[in-house]
Amino acid sequence: MICPYPPGVPVVAPGEVITAEALDYLRSGVAHGFLIAGAADPALETVRVTARP
């Protein structure tokens, strides 16, 4: 899960499609000093995804 903190509510959950709107929201949080829990790159310049076998 990827959660901005505060408030700590998940924006992206496992298995969910990551939308442009979700990334915009998360990147806005980064710009305002939020911590992004669960992201491989906390600056959200890149996003790591995995595919199901």
mmCIF entry with sequence, helices, sheets and N, C-alpha, C, O atoms, coordinates in Angstrom:
data_MODEL
# 
_entry.id   MODEL 
# 
_entity.id                         1 
_entity.type                       polymer 
_entity.pdbx_number_of_molecules   1 
# 
_entity_poly.entity_id                      1 
_entity_poly.type                           'polypeptide(L)' 
_entity_poly.nstd_linkage                   no 
_entity_poly.nstd_monomer                   no 
_entity_poly.pdbx_seq_one_letter_code       MICPYPPGVPVVAPGEVITAEALDYLRSGVAHGFLIAGAADPALETVRVTARP 
_entity_poly.pdbx_seq_one_letter_code_can   MICPYPPGVPVVAPGEVITAEALDYLRSGVAHGFLIAGAADPALETVRVTARP 
_entity_poly.pdbx_strand_id                 A 
# 
loop_
_entity_poly_seq.entity_id 
_entity_poly_seq.num 
_entity_poly_seq.mon_id 
_entity_poly_seq.hetero 
1 1  MET n 
1 2  ILE n 
1 3  CYS n 
1 4  PRO n 
1 5  TYR n 
1 6  PRO n 
1 7  PRO n 
1 8  GLY n 
1 9  VAL n 
1 10 PRO n 
1 11 VAL n 
1 12 VAL n 
1 13 ALA n 
1 14 PRO n 
1 15 GLY n 
1 16 GLU n 
1 17 VAL n 
1 18 ILE n 
1 19 THR n 
1 20 ALA n 
1 21 GLU n 
1 22 ALA n 
1 23 LEU n 
1 24 ASP n 
1 25 TYR n 
1 26 LEU n 
1 27 ARG n 
1 28 SER n 
1 29 GLY n 
1 30 VAL n 
1 31 ALA n 
1 32 HIS n 
1 33 GLY n 
1 34 PHE n 
1 35 LEU n 
1 36 ILE n 
1 37 ALA n 
1 38 GLY n 
1 39 ALA n 
1 40 ALA n 
1 41 ASP n 
1 42 PRO n 
1 43 ALA n 
1 44 LEU n 
1 45 GLU n 
1 46 THR n 
1 47 VAL n 
1 48 ARG n 
1 49 VAL n 
1 50 THR n 
1 51 ALA n 
1 52 ARG n 
1 53 PRO n 
# 
_struct_asym.id          A 
_struct_asym.entity_id   1 
# 
_struct_conf.conf_type_id            HELX_P 
_struct_conf.id                      HELX_P1 
_struct_conf.pdbx_PDB_helix_id       AA1 
_struct_conf.beg_label_comp_id       ALA 
_struct_conf.beg_label_asym_id       A 
_struct_conf.beg_label_seq_id        20 
_struct_conf.pdbx_beg_PDB_ins_code   ? 
_struct_conf.end_label_comp_id       ALA 
_struct_conf.end_label_asym_id       A 
_struct_conf.end_label_seq_id        31 
_struct_conf.pdbx_end_PDB_ins_code   ? 
_struct_conf.beg_auth_comp_id        ALA 
_struct_conf.beg_auth_asym_id        A 
_struct_conf.beg_auth_seq_id         20 
_struct_conf.end_auth_comp_id        ALA 
_struct_conf.end_auth_asym_id        A 
_struct_conf.end_auth_seq_id         31 
_struct_conf.pdbx_PDB_helix_class    1 
_struct_conf.details                 ? 
_struct_conf.pdbx_PDB_helix_length   12 
# 
_struct_conf_type.id          HELX_P 
_struct_conf_type.criteria    ? 
_struct_conf_type.reference   ? 
# 
_struct_sheet.id               AA1 
_struct_sheet.type             ? 
_struct_sheet.number_strands   2 
_struct_sheet.details          ? 
# 
_struct_sheet_order.sheet_id     AA1 
_struct_sheet_order.range_id_1   1 
_struct_sheet_order.range_id_2   2 
_struct_sheet_order.offset       ? 
_struct_sheet_order.sense        anti-parallel 
# 
loop_
_struct_sheet_range.sheet_id 
_struct_sheet_range.id 
_struct_sheet_range.beg_label_comp_id 
_struct_sheet_range.beg_label_asym_id 
_struct_sheet_range.beg_label_seq_id 
_struct_sheet_range.pdbx_beg_PDB_ins_code 
_struct_sheet_range.end_label_comp_id 
_struct_sheet_range.end_label_asym_id 
_struct_sheet_range.end_label_seq_id 
_struct_sheet_range.pdbx_end_PDB_ins_code 
_struct_sheet_range.beg_auth_comp_id 
_struct_sheet_range.beg_auth_asym_id 
_struct_sheet_range.beg_auth_seq_id 
_struct_sheet_range.end_auth_comp_id 
_struct_sheet_range.end_auth_asym_id 
_struct_sheet_range.end_auth_seq_id 
AA1 1 CYS A 3  ? TYR A 5  ? CYS A 3  TYR A 5  
AA1 2 LEU A 35 ? ALA A 37 ? LEU A 35 ALA A 37 
# 
loop_
_atom_site.group_PDB 
_atom_site.id 
_atom_site.type_symbol 
_atom_site.label_atom_id 
_atom_site.label_alt_id 
_atom_site.label_comp_id 
_atom_site.label_asym_id 
_atom_site.label_entity_id 
_atom_site.label_seq_id 
_atom_site.pdbx_PDB_ins_code 
_atom_site.Cartn_x 
_atom_site.Cartn_y 
_atom_site.Cartn_z 
_atom_site.occupancy 
_atom_site.B_iso_or_equiv 
_atom_site.pdbx_formal_charge 
_atom_site.auth_seq_id 
_atom_site.auth_comp_id 
_atom_site.auth_asym_id 
_atom_site.auth_atom_id 
_atom_site.pdbx_PDB_model_num 
ATOM 1   N N  . MET A 1 1  ? 0.839  -1.175  0.000   1.00 0.00 ? 1  MET A N  1 
ATOM 2   C CA . MET A 1 1  ? 0.000  0.000   0.000   1.00 0.00 ? 1  MET A CA 1 
ATOM 3   C C  . MET A 1 1  ? 0.887  1.241   0.000   1.00 0.00 ? 1  MET A C  1 
ATOM 4   O O  . MET A 1 1  ? 1.984  1.241   0.558   1.00 0.00 ? 1  MET A O  1 
ATOM 5   N N  . ILE A 1 2  ? 0.397  2.278   -0.626  1.00 0.00 ? 2  ILE A N  1 
ATOM 6   C CA . ILE A 1 2  ? 1.090  3.562   -0.621  1.00 0.00 ? 2  ILE A CA 1 
ATOM 7   C C  . ILE A 1 2  ? 0.191  4.555   0.109   1.00 0.00 ? 2  ILE A C  1 
ATOM 8   O O  . ILE A 1 2  ? -0.951 4.796   -0.283  1.00 0.00 ? 2  ILE A O  1 
ATOM 9   N N  . CYS A 1 3  ? 0.740  5.122   1.181   1.00 0.00 ? 3  CYS A N  1 
ATOM 10  C CA . CYS A 1 3  ? -0.032 6.012   2.046   1.00 0.00 ? 3  CYS A CA 1 
ATOM 11  C C  . CYS A 1 3  ? 0.723  7.311   2.293   1.00 0.00 ? 3  CYS A C  1 
ATOM 12  O O  . CYS A 1 3  ? 1.874  7.274   2.729   1.00 0.00 ? 3  CYS A O  1 
ATOM 13  N N  . PRO A 1 4  ? 0.106  8.455   2.026   1.00 0.00 ? 4  PRO A N  1 
ATOM 14  C CA . PRO A 1 4  ? 0.727  9.710   2.451   1.00 0.00 ? 4  PRO A CA 1 
ATOM 15  C C  . PRO A 1 4  ? 0.504  9.894   3.945   1.00 0.00 ? 4  PRO A C  1 
ATOM 16  O O  . PRO A 1 4  ? -0.556 9.560   4.474   1.00 0.00 ? 4  PRO A O  1 
ATOM 17  N N  . TYR A 1 5  ? 1.519  10.430  4.618   1.00 0.00 ? 5  TYR A N  1 
ATOM 18  C CA . TYR A 1 5  ? 1.369  10.668  6.050   1.00 0.00 ? 5  TYR A CA 1 
ATOM 19  C C  . TYR A 1 5  ? 1.759  12.089  6.374   1.00 0.00 ? 5  TYR A C  1 
ATOM 20  O O  . TYR A 1 5  ? 2.888  12.463  6.058   1.00 0.00 ? 5  TYR A O  1 
ATOM 21  N N  . PRO A 1 6  ? 0.943  12.896  6.963   1.00 0.00 ? 6  PRO A N  1 
ATOM 22  C CA . PRO A 1 6  ? -0.412 12.587  7.370   1.00 0.00 ? 6  PRO A CA 1 
ATOM 23  C C  . PRO A 1 6  ? -1.358 12.554  6.166   1.00 0.00 ? 6  PRO A C  1 
ATOM 24  O O  . PRO A 1 6  ? -0.998 13.155  5.153   1.00 0.00 ? 6  PRO A O  1 
ATOM 25  N N  . PRO A 1 7  ? -2.464 11.948  6.175   1.00 0.00 ? 7  PRO A N  1 
ATOM 26  C CA . PRO A 1 7  ? -3.218 11.341  7.263   1.00 0.00 ? 7  PRO A CA 1 
ATOM 27  C C  . PRO A 1 7  ? -2.959 9.852   7.457   1.00 0.00 ? 7  PRO A C  1 
ATOM 28  O O  . PRO A 1 7  ? -3.401 9.296   8.462   1.00 0.00 ? 7  PRO A O  1 
ATOM 29  N N  . GLY A 1 8  ? -2.257 9.177   6.533   1.00 0.00 ? 8  GLY A N  1 
ATOM 30  C CA . GLY A 1 8  ? -1.995 7.754   6.700   1.00 0.00 ? 8  GLY A CA 1 
ATOM 31  C C  . GLY A 1 8  ? -3.050 6.852   6.100   1.00 0.00 ? 8  GLY A C  1 
ATOM 32  O O  . GLY A 1 8  ? -3.096 5.662   6.411   1.00 0.00 ? 8  GLY A O  1 
ATOM 33  N N  . VAL A 1 9  ? -3.894 7.395   5.249   1.00 0.00 ? 9  VAL A N  1 
ATOM 34  C CA . VAL A 1 9  ? -4.940 6.617   4.584   1.00 0.00 ? 9  VAL A CA 1 
ATOM 35  C C  . VAL A 1 9  ? -4.390 6.124   3.242   1.00 0.00 ? 9  VAL A C  1 
ATOM 36  O O  . VAL A 1 9  ? -3.871 6.930   2.470   1.00 0.00 ? 9  VAL A O  1 
ATOM 37  N N  . PRO A 1 10 ? -4.489 4.817   2.939   1.00 0.00 ? 10 PRO A N  1 
ATOM 38  C CA . PRO A 1 10 ? -3.956 4.289   1.680   1.00 0.00 ? 10 PRO A CA 1 
ATOM 39  C C  . PRO A 1 10 ? -4.598 4.944   0.460   1.00 0.00 ? 10 PRO A C  1 
ATOM 40  O O  . PRO A 1 10 ? -5.812 5.137   0.397   1.00 0.00 ? 10 PRO A O  1 
ATOM 41  N N  . VAL A 1 11 ? -3.746 5.277   -0.503  1.00 0.00 ? 11 VAL A N  1 
ATOM 42  C CA . VAL A 1 11 ? -4.210 5.829   -1.777  1.00 0.00 ? 11 VAL A CA 1 
ATOM 43  C C  . VAL A 1 11 ? -4.148 4.749   -2.852  1.00 0.00 ? 11 VAL A C  1 
ATOM 44  O O  . VAL A 1 11 ? -4.993 4.706   -3.746  1.00 0.00 ? 11 VAL A O  1 
ATOM 45  N N  . VAL A 1 12 ? -3.141 3.873   -2.761  1.00 0.00 ? 12 VAL A N  1 
ATOM 46  C CA . VAL A 1 12 ? -2.988 2.771   -3.701  1.00 0.00 ? 12 VAL A CA 1 
ATOM 47  C C  . VAL A 1 12 ? -2.844 1.483   -2.896  1.00 0.00 ? 12 VAL A C  1 
ATOM 48  O O  . VAL A 1 12 ? -2.033 1.409   -1.973  1.00 0.00 ? 12 VAL A O  1 
ATOM 49  N N  . ALA A 1 13 ? -3.626 0.482   -3.245  1.00 0.00 ? 13 ALA A N  1 
ATOM 50  C CA . ALA A 1 13 ? -3.590 -0.815  -2.566  1.00 0.00 ? 13 ALA A CA 1 
ATOM 51  C C  . ALA A 1 13 ? -3.045 -1.875  -3.517  1.00 0.00 ? 13 ALA A C  1 
ATOM 52  O O  . ALA A 1 13 ? -3.114 -1.699  -4.734  1.00 0.00 ? 13 ALA A O  1 
ATOM 53  N N  . PRO A 1 14 ? -2.508 -2.968  -2.993  1.00 0.00 ? 14 PRO A N  1 
ATOM 54  C CA . PRO A 1 14 ? -2.014 -4.039  -3.850  1.00 0.00 ? 14 PRO A CA 1 
ATOM 55  C C  . PRO A 1 14 ? -3.091 -4.527  -4.818  1.00 0.00 ? 14 PRO A C  1 
ATOM 56  O O  . PRO A 1 14 ? -4.236 -4.749  -4.427  1.00 0.00 ? 14 PRO A O  1 
ATOM 57  N N  . GLY A 1 15 ? -2.713 -4.690  -6.074  1.00 0.00 ? 15 GLY A N  1 
ATOM 58  C CA . GLY A 1 15 ? -3.629 -5.157  -7.104  1.00 0.00 ? 15 GLY A CA 1 
ATOM 59  C C  . GLY A 1 15 ? -4.420 -4.062  -7.786  1.00 0.00 ? 15 GLY A C  1 
ATOM 60  O O  . GLY A 1 15 ? -5.117 -4.314  -8.769  1.00 0.00 ? 15 GLY A O  1 
ATOM 61  N N  . GLU A 1 16 ? -4.318 -2.864  -7.279  1.00 0.00 ? 16 GLU A N  1 
ATOM 62  C CA . GLU A 1 16 ? -5.066 -1.736  -7.829  1.00 0.00 ? 16 GLU A CA 1 
ATOM 63  C C  . GLU A 1 16 ? -4.296 -1.087  -8.987  1.00 0.00 ? 16 GLU A C  1 
ATOM 64  O O  . GLU A 1 16 ? -3.066 -1.050  -8.977  1.00 0.00 ? 16 GLU A O  1 
ATOM 65  N N  . VAL A 1 17 ? -5.021 -0.585  -9.971  1.00 0.00 ? 17 VAL A N  1 
ATOM 66  C CA . VAL A 1 17 ? -4.422 0.166   -11.063 1.00 0.00 ? 17 VAL A CA 1 
ATOM 67  C C  . VAL A 1 17 ? -4.022 1.542   -10.535 1.00 0.00 ? 17 VAL A C  1 
ATOM 68  O O  . VAL A 1 17 ? -4.823 2.226   -9.899  1.00 0.00 ? 17 VAL A O  1 
ATOM 69  N N  . ILE A 1 18 ? -2.780 1.944   -10.802 1.00 0.00 ? 18 ILE A N  1 
ATOM 70  C CA . ILE A 1 18 ? -2.302 3.252   -10.354 1.00 0.00 ? 18 ILE A CA 1 
ATOM 71  C C  . ILE A 1 18 ? -2.690 4.276   -11.414 1.00 0.00 ? 18 ILE A C  1 
ATOM 72  O O  . ILE A 1 18 ? -2.196 4.229   -12.540 1.00 0.00 ? 18 ILE A O  1 
ATOM 73  N N  . THR A 1 19 ? -3.567 5.192   -11.055 1.00 0.00 ? 19 THR A N  1 
ATOM 74  C CA . THR A 1 19 ? -4.062 6.183   -12.010 1.00 0.00 ? 19 THR A CA 1 
ATOM 75  C C  . THR A 1 19 ? -3.215 7.452   -11.960 1.00 0.00 ? 19 THR A C  1 
ATOM 76  O O  . THR A 1 19 ? -2.481 7.693   -11.001 1.00 0.00 ? 19 THR A O  1 
ATOM 77  N N  . ALA A 1 20 ? -3.335 8.244   -13.004 1.00 0.00 ? 20 ALA A N  1 
ATOM 78  C CA . ALA A 1 20 ? -2.646 9.539   -13.051 1.00 0.00 ? 20 ALA A CA 1 
ATOM 79  C C  . ALA A 1 20 ? -3.134 10.434  -11.924 1.00 0.00 ? 20 ALA A C  1 
ATOM 80  O O  . ALA A 1 20 ? -2.355 11.199  -11.355 1.00 0.00 ? 20 ALA A O  1 
ATOM 81  N N  . GLU A 1 21 ? -4.415 10.344  -11.600 1.00 0.00 ? 21 GLU A N  1 
ATOM 82  C CA . GLU A 1 21 ? -4.975 11.161  -10.525 1.00 0.00 ? 21 GLU A CA 1 
ATOM 83  C C  . GLU A 1 21 ? -4.366 10.790  -9.178  1.00 0.00 ? 21 GLU A C  1 
ATOM 84  O O  . GLU A 1 21 ? -4.059 11.666  -8.369  1.00 0.00 ? 21 GLU A O  1 
ATOM 85  N N  . ALA A 1 22 ? -4.192 9.495   -8.936  1.00 0.00 ? 22 ALA A N  1 
ATOM 86  C CA . ALA A 1 22 ? -3.587 9.045   -7.674  1.00 0.00 ? 22 ALA A CA 1 
ATOM 87  C C  . ALA A 1 22 ? -2.150 9.537   -7.578  1.00 0.00 ? 22 ALA A C  1 
ATOM 88  O O  . ALA A 1 22 ? -1.726 10.009  -6.523  1.00 0.00 ? 22 ALA A O  1 
ATOM 89  N N  . LEU A 1 23 ? -1.393 9.430   -8.676  1.00 0.00 ? 23 LEU A N  1 
ATOM 90  C CA . LEU A 1 23 ? -0.007 9.918   -8.670  1.00 0.00 ? 23 LEU A CA 1 
ATOM 91  C C  . LEU A 1 23 ? 0.051  11.425  -8.471  1.00 0.00 ? 23 LEU A C  1 
ATOM 92  O O  . LEU A 1 23 ? 0.909  11.920  -7.739  1.00 0.00 ? 23 LEU A O  1 
ATOM 93  N N  . ASP A 1 24 ? -0.842 12.153  -9.107  1.00 0.00 ? 24 ASP A N  1 
ATOM 94  C CA . ASP A 1 24 ? -0.884 13.612  -8.918  1.00 0.00 ? 24 ASP A CA 1 
ATOM 95  C C  . ASP A 1 24 ? -1.135 13.960  -7.459  1.00 0.00 ? 24 ASP A C  1 
ATOM 96  O O  . ASP A 1 24 ? -0.486 14.848  -6.906  1.00 0.00 ? 24 ASP A O  1 
ATOM 97  N N  . TYR A 1 25 ? -2.075 13.260  -6.839  1.00 0.00 ? 25 TYR A N  1 
ATOM 98  C CA . TYR A 1 25 ? -2.397 13.505  -5.433  1.00 0.00 ? 25 TYR A CA 1 
ATOM 99  C C  . TYR A 1 25 ? -1.188 13.212  -4.543  1.00 0.00 ? 25 TYR A C  1 
ATOM 100 O O  . TYR A 1 25 ? -0.841 14.012  -3.673  1.00 0.00 ? 25 TYR A O  1 
ATOM 101 N N  . LEU A 1 26 ? -0.553 12.063  -4.767  1.00 0.00 ? 26 LEU A N  1 
ATOM 102 C CA . LEU A 1 26 ? 0.605  11.691  -3.961  1.00 0.00 ? 26 LEU A CA 1 
ATOM 103 C C  . LEU A 1 26 ? 1.763  12.662  -4.164  1.00 0.00 ? 26 LEU A C  1 
ATOM 104 O O  . LEU A 1 26 ? 2.422  13.053  -3.201  1.00 0.00 ? 26 LEU A O  1 
ATOM 105 N N  . ARG A 1 27 ? 2.011  13.048  -5.403  1.00 0.00 ? 27 ARG A N  1 
ATOM 106 C CA . ARG A 1 27 ? 3.109  13.989  -5.683  1.00 0.00 ? 27 ARG A CA 1 
ATOM 107 C C  . ARG A 1 27 ? 2.818  15.368  -5.098  1.00 0.00 ? 27 ARG A C  1 
ATOM 108 O O  . ARG A 1 27 ? 3.740  16.082  -4.703  1.00 0.00 ? 27 ARG A O  1 
ATOM 109 N N  . SER A 1 28 ? 1.557  15.743  -5.043  1.00 0.00 ? 28 SER A N  1 
ATOM 110 C CA . SER A 1 28 ? 1.186  16.996  -4.391  1.00 0.00 ? 28 SER A CA 1 
ATOM 111 C C  . SER A 1 28 ? 1.525  16.925  -2.909  1.00 0.00 ? 28 SER A C  1 
ATOM 112 O O  . SER A 1 28 ? 2.008  17.896  -2.327  1.00 0.00 ? 28 SER A O  1 
ATOM 113 N N  . GLY A 1 29 ? 1.273  15.776  -2.306  1.00 0.00 ? 29 GLY A N  1 
ATOM 114 C CA . GLY A 1 29 ? 1.623  15.590  -0.905  1.00 0.00 ? 29 GLY A CA 1 
ATOM 115 C C  . GLY A 1 29 ? 3.122  15.701  -0.677  1.00 0.00 ? 29 GLY A C  1 
ATOM 116 O O  . GLY A 1 29 ? 3.564  16.316  0.293   1.00 0.00 ? 29 GLY A O  1 
ATOM 117 N N  . VAL A 1 30 ? 3.911  15.101  -1.577  1.00 0.00 ? 30 VAL A N  1 
ATOM 118 C CA . VAL A 1 30 ? 5.375  15.198  -1.479  1.00 0.00 ? 30 VAL A CA 1 
ATOM 119 C C  . VAL A 1 30 ? 5.795  16.661  -1.539  1.00 0.00 ? 30 VAL A C  1 
ATOM 120 O O  . VAL A 1 30 ? 6.649  17.098  -0.768  1.00 0.00 ? 30 VAL A O  1 
ATOM 121 N N  . ALA A 1 31 ? 5.195  17.414  -2.452  1.00 0.00 ? 31 ALA A N  1 
ATOM 122 C CA . ALA A 1 31 ? 5.539  18.837  -2.603  1.00 0.00 ? 31 ALA A CA 1 
ATOM 123 C C  . ALA A 1 31 ? 5.209  19.631  -1.342  1.00 0.00 ? 31 ALA A C  1 
ATOM 124 O O  . ALA A 1 31 ? 5.819  20.669  -1.086  1.00 0.00 ? 31 ALA A O  1 
ATOM 125 N N  . HIS A 1 32 ? 4.251  19.151  -0.556  1.00 0.00 ? 32 HIS A N  1 
ATOM 126 C CA . HIS A 1 32 ? 3.858  19.834  0.673   1.00 0.00 ? 32 HIS A CA 1 
ATOM 127 C C  . HIS A 1 32 ? 4.515  19.232  1.917   1.00 0.00 ? 32 HIS A C  1 
ATOM 128 O O  . HIS A 1 32 ? 4.144  19.565  3.042   1.00 0.00 ? 32 HIS A O  1 
ATOM 129 N N  . GLY A 1 33 ? 5.488  18.348  1.711   1.00 0.00 ? 33 GLY A N  1 
ATOM 130 C CA . GLY A 1 33 ? 6.244  17.806  2.834   1.00 0.00 ? 33 GLY A CA 1 
ATOM 131 C C  . GLY A 1 33 ? 5.707  16.548  3.466   1.00 0.00 ? 33 GLY A C  1 
ATOM 132 O O  . GLY A 1 33 ? 6.194  16.139  4.520   1.00 0.00 ? 33 GLY A O  1 
ATOM 133 N N  . PHE A 1 34 ? 4.712  15.914  2.854   1.00 0.00 ? 34 PHE A N  1 
ATOM 134 C CA . PHE A 1 34 ? 4.188  14.668  3.407   1.00 0.00 ? 34 PHE A CA 1 
ATOM 135 C C  . PHE A 1 34 ? 5.202  13.551  3.208   1.00 0.00 ? 34 PHE A C  1 
ATOM 136 O O  . PHE A 1 34 ? 5.971  13.569  2.248   1.00 0.00 ? 34 PHE A O  1 
ATOM 137 N N  . LEU A 1 35 ? 5.202  12.590  4.105   1.00 0.00 ? 35 LEU A N  1 
ATOM 138 C CA . LEU A 1 35 ? 5.967  11.363  3.939   1.00 0.00 ? 35 LEU A CA 1 
ATOM 139 C C  . LEU A 1 35 ? 5.087  10.381  3.172   1.00 0.00 ? 35 LEU A C  1 
ATOM 140 O O  . LEU A 1 35 ? 3.881  10.307  3.405   1.00 0.00 ? 35 LEU A O  1 
ATOM 141 N N  . ILE A 1 36 ? 5.692  9.632   2.263   1.00 0.00 ? 36 ILE A N  1 
ATOM 142 C CA . ILE A 1 36 ? 4.927  8.659   1.486   1.00 0.00 ? 36 ILE A CA 1 
ATOM 143 C C  . ILE A 1 36 ? 5.367  7.264   1.910   1.00 0.00 ? 36 ILE A C  1 
ATOM 144 O O  . ILE A 1 36 ? 6.405  6.770   1.470   1.00 0.00 ? 36 ILE A O  1 
ATOM 145 N N  . ALA A 1 37 ? 4.576  6.640   2.759   1.00 0.00 ? 37 ALA A N  1 
ATOM 146 C CA . ALA A 1 37 ? 4.886  5.309   3.266   1.00 0.00 ? 37 ALA A CA 1 
ATOM 147 C C  . ALA A 1 37 ? 4.533  4.245   2.237   1.00 0.00 ? 37 ALA A C  1 
ATOM 148 O O  . ALA A 1 37 ? 3.486  4.306   1.592   1.00 0.00 ? 37 ALA A O  1 
ATOM 149 N N  . GLY A 1 38 ? 5.418  3.274   2.096   1.00 0.00 ? 38 GLY A N  1 
ATOM 150 C CA . GLY A 1 38 ? 5.149  2.148   1.212   1.00 0.00 ? 38 GLY A CA 1 
ATOM 151 C C  . GLY A 1 38 ? 5.666  2.300   -0.200  1.00 0.00 ? 38 GLY A C  1 
ATOM 152 O O  . GLY A 1 38 ? 5.617  1.346   -0.976  1.00 0.00 ? 38 GLY A O  1 
ATOM 153 N N  . ALA A 1 39 ? 6.159  3.466   -0.553  1.00 0.00 ? 39 ALA A N  1 
ATOM 154 C CA . ALA A 1 39 ? 6.683  3.677   -1.912  1.00 0.00 ? 39 ALA A CA 1 
ATOM 155 C C  . ALA A 1 39 ? 8.171  3.337   -1.937  1.00 0.00 ? 39 ALA A C  1 
ATOM 156 O O  . ALA A 1 39 ? 8.907  3.694   -1.017  1.00 0.00 ? 39 ALA A O  1 
ATOM 157 N N  . ALA A 1 40 ? 8.613  2.646   -2.987  1.00 0.00 ? 40 ALA A N  1 
ATOM 158 C CA . ALA A 1 40 ? 10.035 2.334   -3.131  1.00 0.00 ? 40 ALA A CA 1 
ATOM 159 C C  . ALA A 1 40 ? 10.849 3.621   -3.301  1.00 0.00 ? 40 ALA A C  1 
ATOM 160 O O  . ALA A 1 40 ? 11.994 3.694   -2.854  1.00 0.00 ? 40 ALA A O  1 
ATOM 161 N N  . ASP A 1 41 ? 10.265 4.625   -3.939  1.00 0.00 ? 41 ASP A N  1 
ATOM 162 C CA . ASP A 1 41 ? 10.898 5.929   -4.133  1.00 0.00 ? 41 ASP A CA 1 
ATOM 163 C C  . ASP A 1 41 ? 10.011 6.971   -3.446  1.00 0.00 ? 41 ASP A C  1 
ATOM 164 O O  . ASP A 1 41 ? 8.993  7.375   -4.008  1.00 0.00 ? 41 ASP A O  1 
ATOM 165 N N  . PRO A 1 42 ? 10.382 7.413   -2.237  1.00 0.00 ? 42 PRO A N  1 
ATOM 166 C CA . PRO A 1 42 ? 9.521  8.332   -1.494  1.00 0.00 ? 42 PRO A CA 1 
ATOM 167 C C  . PRO A 1 42 ? 9.306  9.679   -2.181  1.00 0.00 ? 42 PRO A C  1 
ATOM 168 O O  . PRO A 1 42 ? 8.372  10.399  -1.827  1.00 0.00 ? 42 PRO A O  1 
ATOM 169 N N  . ALA A 1 43 ? 10.150 10.040  -3.160  1.00 0.00 ? 43 ALA A N  1 
ATOM 170 C CA . ALA A 1 43 ? 9.949  11.279  -3.912  1.00 0.00 ? 43 ALA A CA 1 
ATOM 171 C C  . ALA A 1 43 ? 8.956  11.071  -5.056  1.00 0.00 ? 43 ALA A C  1 
ATOM 172 O O  . ALA A 1 43 ? 8.508  12.036  -5.675  1.00 0.00 ? 43 ALA A O  1 
ATOM 173 N N  . LEU A 1 44 ? 8.614  9.816   -5.334  1.00 0.00 ? 44 LEU A N  1 
ATOM 174 C CA . LEU A 1 44 ? 7.681  9.428   -6.395  1.00 0.00 ? 44 LEU A CA 1 
ATOM 175 C C  . LEU A 1 44 ? 8.115  9.892   -7.783  1.00 0.00 ? 44 LEU A C  1 
ATOM 176 O O  . LEU A 1 44 ? 7.283  10.176  -8.645  1.00 0.00 ? 44 LEU A O  1 
ATOM 177 N N  . GLU A 1 45 ? 9.430  9.965   -7.985  1.00 0.00 ? 45 GLU A N  1 
ATOM 178 C CA . GLU A 1 45 ? 9.927  10.245  -9.337  1.00 0.00 ? 45 GLU A CA 1 
ATOM 179 C C  . GLU A 1 45 ? 9.819  8.998   -10.199 1.00 0.00 ? 45 GLU A C  1 
ATOM 180 O O  . GLU A 1 45 ? 9.690  9.084   -11.421 1.00 0.00 ? 45 GLU A O  1 
ATOM 181 N N  . THR A 1 46 ? 9.873  7.825   -9.547  1.00 0.00 ? 46 THR A N  1 
ATOM 182 C CA . THR A 1 46 ? 9.660  6.552   -10.230 1.00 0.00 ? 46 THR A CA 1 
ATOM 183 C C  . THR A 1 46 ? 8.693  5.722   -9.393  1.00 0.00 ? 46 THR A C  1 
ATOM 184 O O  . THR A 1 46 ? 8.545  5.940   -8.191  1.00 0.00 ? 46 THR A O  1 
ATOM 185 N N  . VAL A 1 47 ? 8.046  4.780   -10.042 1.00 0.00 ? 47 VAL A N  1 
ATOM 186 C CA . VAL A 1 47 ? 7.108  3.894   -9.358  1.00 0.00 ? 47 VAL A CA 1 
ATOM 187 C C  . VAL A 1 47 ? 7.493  2.464   -9.721  1.00 0.00 ? 47 VAL A C  1 
ATOM 188 O O  . VAL A 1 47 ? 7.651  2.136   -10.897 1.00 0.00 ? 47 VAL A O  1 
ATOM 189 N N  . ARG A 1 48 ? 7.643  1.620   -8.712  1.00 0.00 ? 48 ARG A N  1 
ATOM 190 C CA . ARG A 1 48 ? 7.972  0.221   -8.955  1.00 0.00 ? 48 ARG A CA 1 
ATOM 191 C C  . ARG A 1 48 ? 6.679  -0.590  -8.936  1.00 0.00 ? 48 ARG A C  1 
ATOM 192 O O  . ARG A 1 48 ? 5.918  -0.546  -7.969  1.00 0.00 ? 48 ARG A O  1 
ATOM 193 N N  . VAL A 1 49 ? 6.447  -1.315  -9.997  1.00 0.00 ? 49 VAL A N  1 
ATOM 194 C CA . VAL A 1 49 ? 5.277  -2.188  -10.065 1.00 0.00 ? 49 VAL A CA 1 
ATOM 195 C C  . VAL A 1 49 ? 5.739  -3.605  -10.388 1.00 0.00 ? 49 VAL A C  1 
ATOM 196 O O  . VAL A 1 49 ? 6.795  -3.808  -10.986 1.00 0.00 ? 49 VAL A O  1 
ATOM 197 N N  . THR A 1 50 ? 4.955  -4.550  -9.994  1.00 0.00 ? 50 THR A N  1 
ATOM 198 C CA . THR A 1 50 ? 5.246  -5.939  -10.314 1.00 0.00 ? 50 THR A CA 1 
ATOM 199 C C  . THR A 1 50 ? 4.042  -6.551  -11.003 1.00 0.00 ? 50 THR A C  1 
ATOM 200 O O  . THR A 1 50 ? 2.904  -6.143  -10.770 1.00 0.00 ? 50 THR A O  1 
ATOM 201 N N  . ALA A 1 51 ? 4.299  -7.520  -11.844 1.00 0.00 ? 51 ALA A N  1 
ATOM 202 C CA . ALA A 1 51 ? 3.222  -8.194  -12.558 1.00 0.00 ? 51 ALA A CA 1 
ATOM 203 C C  . ALA A 1 51 ? 2.952  -9.541  -11.909 1.00 0.00 ? 51 ALA A C  1 
ATOM 204 O O  . ALA A 1 51 ? 3.862  -10.187 -11.388 1.00 0.00 ? 51 ALA A O  1 
ATOM 205 N N  . ARG A 1 52 ? 1.726  -9.946  -11.944 1.00 0.00 ? 52 ARG A N  1 
ATOM 206 C CA . ARG A 1 52 ? 1.382  -11.286 -11.462 1.00 0.00 ? 52 ARG A CA 1 
ATOM 207 C C  . ARG A 1 52 ? 1.849  -12.296 -12.479 1.00 0.00 ? 52 ARG A C  1 
ATOM 208 O O  . ARG A 1 52 ? 1.820  -12.035 -13.681 1.00 0.00 ? 52 ARG A O  1 
ATOM 209 N N  . PRO A 1 53 ? 2.284  -13.465 -12.000 1.00 0.00 ? 53 PRO A N  1 
ATOM 210 C CA . PRO A 1 53 ? 2.722  -14.527 -12.943 1.00 0.00 ? 53 PRO A CA 1 
ATOM 211 C C  . PRO A 1 53 ? 1.576  -15.106 -13.729 1.00 0.00 ? 53 PRO A C  1 
ATOM 212 O O  . PRO A 1 53 ? 1.780  -15.998 -14.553 1.00 0.00 ? 53 PRO A O  1 
# 
